[in-house]
Amino acid sequence: MDVQVYKQRLLDLETSLSNRLARDAARGRGQVSDTAEDEADASVADESKSENFTEVELEATLLGEIRDALQRVENGTYGRCAVDGGLMDPKRLDAVPWARYCIKHQKLLEAASRPRPTL
């Protein structure tokens, strides 16, 4: 596996996401209603601002994951599952270059975090 190819993809993603994050944050801060005509207008403006900040939050989380992956590249653990240290399938890294877990362990983690039905 050519880690440098993945490193470059991650760096490109980091740059793109950082730029988008800064732009979205500025747009969210700039959405201040000059003079709301009525409560409905104010409500729509608040909802729009909330959606922008939610998007920024998701982007910030993804940016953190990308930066964590770049750190794994630097310390030589990129492409290894964080649970058992096994090599990840390159198809997994092609799809999600910031992946921390192999497919098996990712599925186990997702299953464990799902709420269990109650009777």
C-alpha positions in Angstrom: 0.0 0.0 0.0 1.3 3.4 -1.0 0.7 5.5 2.1 2.0 8.6 0.3 -1.0 8.5 -2.1 -3.4 8.4 0.9 -1.4 11.1 2.6 -1.8 13.4 -0.4 -5.6 12.6 -0.6 -5.9 13.4 3.1 -4.0 16.7 2.8 -6.2 17.7 -0.2 -9.3 16.9 1.8 -8.0 18.8 4.8 -7.3 21.9 2.7 -10.7 21.7 1.0 -12.6 21.1 4.2 -10.7 23.8 6.1 -11.6 26.3 3.4 -15.2 25.3 3.4 -15.4 25.3 7.1 -14.1 28.9 7.3 -16.5 30.0 4.6 -19.5 28.3 6.2 -18.7 29.6 9.6 -18.4 33.2 8.2 -21.7 32.7 6.3 -23.4 31.5 9.5 -22.2 34.4 11.5 -23.3 36.8 8.7 -26.8 35.6 8.7 -28.1 38.1 11.1 -31.5 39.4 10.2 -31.3 43.1 9.8 -34.9 43.7 10.7 -37.2 40.8 10.9 -40.6 41.7 9.6 -42.3 39.4 12.1 -41.8 36.4 14.3 -42.1 34.0 11.4 -39.3 35.7 9.6 -37.2 35.6 12.7 -38.0 32.0 13.1 -36.9 31.1 9.6 -33.7 33.1 10.0 -33.0 31.2 13.3 -33.6 27.9 11.7 -31.3 28.7 8.8 -28.5 29.8 11.1 -29.0 26.6 13.1 -28.7 24.5 10.0 -25.5 26.2 9.0 -23.9 25.7 12.4 -24.9 22.0 12.4 -23.2 21.7 9.1 -20.1 23.4 10.4 -20.1 21.1 13.4 -20.2 18.0 11.1 -17.4 19.4 9.0 -15.3 20.2 12.0 -15.7 16.6 13.2 -14.7 15.2 9.8 -11.7 17.6 9.7 -10.6 16.2 13.1 -10.8 12.7 11.8 -8.8 13.6 8.7 -6.1 15.3 10.9 -6.1 12.2 13.2 -5.5 10.1 10.0 -2.6 12.3 9.0 -1.1 11.9 12.5 -1.3 8.1 12.0 0.5 8.5 8.7 3.3 10.4 10.5 3.6 7.8 13.3 3.5 4.8 11.0 0.1 3.3 12.0 -2.0 4.5 9.1 -3.8 1.7 7.4 -3.9 -0.4 10.5 -7.0 -1.1 12.6 -7.0 0.7 15.9 -8.5 -2.3 17.6 -6.2 -5.2 16.6 -3.5 -3.5 14.5 -4.3 -5.6 11.4 -3.9 -4.2 8.0 -7.0 -2.6 6.5 -8.2 -3.5 3.1 -7.1 -0.8 0.6 -10.7 -0.7 -0.7 -11.7 0.5 2.8 -9.1 3.3 2.7 -10.0 4.2 -0.9 -13.6 4.7 0.3 -12.9 6.3 3.6 -9.2 7.4 3.7 -9.6 8.6 7.4 -10.9 5.2 8.5 -9.6 4.2 12.0 -11.1 0.7 12.0 -11.3 -2.2 9.6 -14.7 -3.1 8.3 -15.2 -5.9 10.9 -14.5 -3.7 13.9 -16.3 -0.7 12.5 -19.5 -2.9 12.1 -19.0 -4.2 15.7 -18.7 -0.6 17.0 -21.7 0.5 15.1 -23.8 -2.4 16.4 -22.7 -1.8 19.9 -23.8 1.8 19.7 -27.3 1.1 18.4 -30.1 1.3 21.0 -31.4 -2.0 21.9 -35.2 -2.6 21.7 -37.0 -2.8 25.0 -39.9 -5.0 25.8 
